[in-house]
Amino acid sequence: MKLHELSPPKGARRSAKRVGRGLGSGNGKTAGRGSNGQKSRSGGNIRPGFEGGQMPLQRRLPKRGFTNIFKKQYAIINVRDLGRFDKGSVVDEAALAGAGLVARKRDGVKLLGHGAIDYPLVIRVNRCSKSAQASIEAAGGQVELV
């Protein structure tokens, strides 16, 4: 069997319903929309959440909390991710981006302590957990906060 011989199974594809093509078609005149009302008119659609004038659910429910617009979002790196760097190398945001560990620009990089490393590295990050710092320093490396 070749690629040009493939076809969908019988009954899998149907032609579109052609409405408004005369009374004999069974879908003529009002084209299956019924006689009157908002949904029968052109451009007659209702927005999502509209309940016919009744107070919508999203306005009936109480609102809680707030969103802090000044919140910082850090790219998260774990100690176990640092194994791909050479012994004694300097690991900063540019090096992490080059290694594919930081996908897009955030407010900085935060180092967390999941995993272990057994050789020294110099790490330059914006935030660091105490367990991550202890793990890096136990291996003979150092953590610099920028």
C-alpha positions as CSV (number, residue, x, y, z in Angstrom):
1,M,0.0,0.0,0.0
2,K,1.3,3.4,-0.9
3,L,0.5,6.9,0.4
4,H,-1.6,7.8,-2.6
5,E,-3.8,4.7,-2.2
6,L,-5.0,5.6,1.3
7,S,-8.6,6.8,1.6
8,P,-10.8,7.3,4.6
9,P,-13.3,4.5,5.4
10,K,-16.7,4.6,3.8
11,G,-19.0,6.9,5.7
12,A,-16.3,8.8,7.5
13,R,-16.6,11.9,5.3
14,R,-19.9,13.6,4.6
15,S,-20.6,16.5,2.3
16,A,-21.8,19.7,3.9
17,K,-25.5,20.2,4.3
18,R,-26.6,22.7,1.6
19,V,-29.4,24.8,3.2
20,G,-31.6,27.4,1.6
21,R,-31.7,25.7,-1.8
22,G,-35.5,25.6,-2.4
23,L,-38.5,24.0,-0.8
24,G,-38.0,20.6,-2.4
25,S,-34.7,20.1,-0.6
26,G,-36.3,19.9,2.8
27,N,-34.0,22.7,4.1
28,G,-35.3,25.6,2.0
29,K,-37.0,28.9,3.0
30,T,-35.9,29.3,6.6
31,A,-32.8,27.1,6.0
32,G,-33.4,25.0,9.2
33,R,-33.3,28.0,11.5
34,G,-37.0,28.1,12.4
35,S,-39.4,31.0,11.9
36,N,-38.6,33.8,14.3
37,G,-36.3,34.7,17.1
38,Q,-32.8,35.9,17.6
39,K,-31.2,32.7,16.3
40,S,-33.1,32.9,13.0
41,R,-31.7,36.3,12.1
42,S,-28.4,37.1,10.4
43,G,-25.8,38.1,12.9
44,G,-28.1,36.8,15.7
45,N,-25.8,35.2,18.1
46,I,-25.4,35.5,21.9
47,R,-22.1,35.9,23.7
48,P,-20.8,33.1,25.9
49,G,-22.3,33.3,29.4
50,F,-25.4,35.2,28.4
51,E,-28.5,33.8,30.1
52,G,-31.3,35.6,28.4
53,G,-31.2,38.6,30.7
54,Q,-31.0,36.6,33.9
55,M,-28.1,37.6,36.1
56,P,-25.3,35.4,34.8
57,L,-23.5,32.9,36.9
58,Q,-20.2,34.6,36.8
59,R,-21.8,37.8,38.2
60,R,-23.8,35.9,40.9
61,L,-20.9,34.2,42.5
62,P,-18.8,36.1,45.1
63,K,-15.3,37.1,44.1
64,R,-12.3,36.3,46.4
65,G,-8.7,37.4,46.6
66,F,-6.8,39.5,44.2
67,T,-4.0,39.2,41.6
68,N,-0.7,40.8,42.5
69,I,0.4,42.6,39.3
70,F,3.9,43.1,40.7
71,K,4.5,39.4,41.3
72,K,7.9,38.1,40.0
73,Q,8.0,34.9,38.0
74,Y,11.3,33.0,38.2
75,A,12.5,30.3,35.9
76,I,13.0,27.2,38.2
77,I,16.2,25.2,38.1
78,N,17.0,22.2,40.3
79,V,20.5,21.1,41.5
80,R,20.1,17.9,39.5
81,D,19.9,19.9,36.3
82,L,23.4,21.3,36.8
83,G,25.0,17.9,35.9
84,R,25.4,18.9,32.3
85,F,27.9,21.6,33.1
86,D,31.7,21.0,33.2
87,K,33.6,21.0,36.5
88,G,34.5,24.5,37.8
89,S,32.4,26.3,35.1
90,V,30.4,29.5,35.8
91,V,26.7,28.9,35.4
92,D,24.6,32.0,34.9
93,E,21.3,32.8,33.1
94,A,23.0,32.9,29.7
95,A,24.7,29.5,30.2
96,L,21.4,28.0,31.4
97,A,19.6,29.4,28.3
98,G,22.3,27.9,26.1
99,A,21.9,24.5,27.7
100,G,18.1,24.7,27.1
101,L,17.2,24.9,30.8
102,V,15.7,28.3,30.7
103,A,13.1,28.5,27.9
104,R,12.0,32.1,27.9
105,K,12.9,35.4,29.6
106,R,11.4,35.7,33.1
107,D,12.2,37.9,36.1
108,G,15.3,35.8,36.9
109,V,16.4,32.3,37.8
110,K,15.6,30.5,41.1
111,L,17.7,27.5,42.2
112,L,16.0,24.7,44.2
113,G,17.7,21.8,46.0
114,H,16.2,18.7,44.4
115,G,19.0,16.3,43.4
116,A,22.7,16.4,44.1
117,I,26.0,17.3,42.5
118,D,29.4,16.0,43.3
119,Y,31.8,18.6,41.7
120,P,32.3,22.3,42.3
121,L,30.5,25.0,40.2
122,V,30.1,28.7,40.4
123,I,26.4,29.5,40.2
124,R,25.0,33.0,39.6
125,V,21.3,33.2,40.1
126,N,18.7,35.6,41.4
127,R,17.2,33.4,44.2
128,C,18.4,30.2,45.8
129,S,16.9,27.9,48.5
130,K,19.0,27.0,51.6
131,S,19.1,23.3,50.7
132,A,20.4,24.1,47.2
133,Q,23.0,26.4,48.6
134,A,24.1,23.8,51.1
135,S,24.3,21.1,48.3
136,I,26.4,23.3,46.1
137,E,28.8,24.4,48.9
138,A,29.1,20.8,50.1
139,A,30.5,19.9,46.7
140,G,33.0,22.8,46.9
141,G,31.2,25.3,44.7
142,Q,29.7,28.6,45.5
143,V,26.4,30.4,44.9
144,E,26.4,34.1,44.0
145,L,23.1,36.0,44.1
146,V,22.8,38.7,41.4
